[in-house]
Amino acid sequence: MNHPTVPYYPPEVWILAAFDPVLIGLALYLGWKADQFGKVVLVAMMALVASVLVSWVLTGIGVPWPAPIGRELPTFFPVRTAAALAYAVIGYAARRVIAPRA
């Protein structure tokens, strides 16, 4: 009986997925622009999708990227999703602290 081999990626590789520059920039910016806390989840999803697409395209054309995505490469969706939500919440909270609306 053959069991599938599960690839092992060290934690350092998983952490890189959380520091995707596109993910950070979009989630913070869109979180800053969100006017209701409920929109933060939508913002996180939009940032996640955009960062995955950009990472996939850049990896496909051979540009070095902190968290590449490809056919044989890991995607780390759980890490990316948690990071997107965290950055969106940080952007939303920063807007409320730095520039509160009247």
N, C-alpha and C positions, 0 to 999 in steps of 0.2 A: 504494500500500500504506500503510495507516494503522497507525502504531505507537501503542500506548497511552502516555499521558503519565503519568509517575510523579511523584507530588507530592514536593516537597522540603520537609523540615522542618529548621530549623537545630538544631545540637546543644543549644542552650539549652532547646528544647522537649522533646528526648529526655530530658534530665537531669531535668526536672520529673516524669517518670513514675517515677523512682527515689525521689522524695521524697513519695510519696503517704502521708499520715498514717495511714490505715487499714493500709496495707501495713507500714509501719514498726512501728506499735504491735502488730499481731498477730504479725508474724514475731519481734519481740524477745520478746514475752511467751511465745509458744508455744515458741520456742527455749530460753528460760529453763526452761520446764517439762519439756522433753524429757529423758528419763533415759538415752537411748542416742543416739550420734551418728547412727546410721542413721535415726532418726526425724526428723532435721533436714530431710531431703529432703521428707518428708511434711508437715512443718510449713510449709515454704516453699510447697508446692503449695496447702495450705489457705489460707495468707495471701494468695497470689496470687489465688485464686478469689474469696475474700471481698472483697478490695480492688477487683477488677474489677467485681463486682456492685454494691458500694456506689458506686463511681465512676459506673457506668452509671445507677443510680437517681437519684443526685444531679444528674447532668448532664441527665437526662430531666425532672426537675421544675424545672430552671433555677437550681440552687444553684451559685455559682462554685466551681470545684474546681481544684487545681493541675494535675491530669492528667485532663481530662475524657475520657469515652468516649462515642461516639455513632456513628450511621450514617455520617456524613460526616467524622468525626474519627478520627485515628489511635489505635491501641490500644497500640502500643509494647510488645508482649508480650516481646520479647527483653530489653529494659531492665527491665521489671517482674520477669521471672523471675530475672534475675541479682541484682537488688536484694533480692528475697524470700529467695533463698538466702544472700546475704551477711548480711542482717539476722538470719536464723535462726541462722547460724553465730556471729555476734557475741553473740546472746542465750545460746546454748549455752555458748560460751567464757566469757562473763561469769559465768554461774552457777558454773562450775567454779573460777574464780579468786576470786570474792567470797564465795561460800557453798559451799565444798566439803562433800560429804557424807562422813560417817565410814564 
